[in-house]
Amino acid sequence: MVMGRSRRGRWVILAALLAILAGCVPVTPPITSPLTGQLPAYPVAVIPGECPLRVPDELDEGQTIRCGRLRLPQDRGAPAGLQVELPFALVRAESAHPEPDPLVYVVGGPGGSALAEFSAVYHWFRSLRRDRDLIFYDQRGTFLADPVLDCSAAAPIPATGGPTNALVDGPVDANDLAIAACAERLQTQGIDLADYDTPTHAQDLLDLVRALGYGEFNLYATSYGTRIALEVMRLEPPGLRAVVLDSVLPPQVDAYEWQTARGRDEVLPALDRFARFLNR
């Protein structure tokens, strides 16, 4: 294993909500669950579609890059219930005889979108495409997935007052209320927020790899994506070959509590010093 380095407004509340919680395709053969040798006990389908992203000039949509959506039950224990869809992009290797194990990019956030930022993200891994396929996907509940845990109708984050009010006193209570109201609204739509946590994201990743027909795979995870990758590692699935953890967010760390404390203890005093300097 290798350990290495590494939109706002409406998505801030979405990211916070996801943190609190913290369907057939010509590009691949039918689902055979090569990682386990068994069919899943719930329906999984890969649905081809247009790429929801700007495709780089060097890639030919439908040939060297193919996009679609993974459809599966929101609750694997209730397969006839609400279905969720996760968008993905599969970039084929340049080699005529590529390695059998693709690299899967696990985006961070939580609430990030590998596909919305595909032009930049693709170039990070461009050289690896010489001899292996690349898989980019978005996690359930996020920007391009269906359903999306969209809290844009919630109260906006207050922007009044100085840094102290904006970062600590003002938005915290307002955001708590906005998140709670958004969660209640989502639940009335049949969305069970318990099905949007890290273990579920990890199983989604495994289902995607299975559905695309791969027996072995590698992970490159960043930020919150490393927590998903760690959960995948904990499951010890057959076929997991190598993992890169970039900017690790271990499961014992409450990132939002840590960031709030750091803002209070480090960032705000620094801003106060800067303000005093400007007012001299």
Summary of the structure (lengths in Angstrom):
residues: 280
radius of gyration: 20.3
end to end distance: 52.2
largest distance: 70.9
contacts: 872
relative contact order: 0.18
helix: 36%
strand: 18%
